[in-house]
Amino acid sequence: MDDCGPECQEALRELERFLDRELDDVVRTKVERHLSGCGTCTDRLEFRVHLKALIQTKCSERELPAGLEERVRRVLSTSEAGESG
C-alpha cells in the first residue's frame, strides 16, 4: 500500500469486509466505485478472491481445529491494522 493514495488505502482496508458482504450500503458503494477505476486495487481484490476460493477448497475437506478460525482472524486484523498505520 506504499504507493497508494488515501482512496486506495481506504478501499483496501475494507476489502475483506467487502468480499464477505459485511459493509453497509454507503461504504460498499464507495469501495465499488473505487474498484471500478483502480486497476491496482482490483488486482488485489482478484488475488484475495482467488486466495479465499483456494482456502475454501483446501480447508473444506476437514474440520478446523478448535480456535483456529479465531486465531487467524486475530492475526489478519492485527496485520491490516499495521498496514494502515
N, C-alpha and C positions, 0 to 999 in steps of 0.2 A: 504494500500500500504506500510505499515511499513516494512514488511518482504521481499518485492520485491527488486530485483536488478534494475539497470538502464534500462535494456531491458524491464522489466515488466512495469516500470514507464512510459517509452516512449509509449509502446503499449496501456496501459490503458488511457493515456492522449488522444490518438487518437481514442478510442473505439467508441464514439458516432458518430464521423465523418465517421469512418469505416462502421458502421451499416447503416448510411444514404448515403453511397456511395459518399462521398464528398472528398475523398483523391485522390491525384494524384497516378499514377501507381507505382511509386517508393516507396512511403510511404505505400500504400496498400499492396504491395508485402512484405515489411519488417514486417508489422503487421501480415499478414497471416502466414509468416514463423515462427514468434514468437509464434503465437497461436497454430500452429501445434505441438509445442514441450513443451508447458507450460500449464499444467492442471489447475493451479490456475487462470490464465488469461482466459482460455477457460471457466471455470466455471463462471467467471464474465461476459463474453460475453453472455453465455447462459441465465444468470439471466436477463441481460438487454434486450435480445431478447424477453423473456417471459414477462417482465415488459412492454415493448413497445407494445406488442400484447394485453396485458390486458388493457392498457390505450387506445389503439385504439378502442377496443371493447366497453369499458365503455363510452368513450367520443364521439363515432360516432353517438350516438343517439340524441345529441343536438348540437346546435350552441355554439361555445365558446364565452364567454363574451368578449367584446371589450378589447383588450390589454392583455388578459390573456396569450396568447402564448408568447408574447414578455417578459412579467414578468417572466415566467417560464424559458425561455432561458437565461435571465439575471442571475437568481438565479443559474442555472446549470453551467453557465460559471464562476461565482464567486466561486462556490463550487469546481469546477475542478481546478481552479487556486490556491485555498487554499490547495488542496491535493498535488499539485506538488511543493509547497514551503516548 
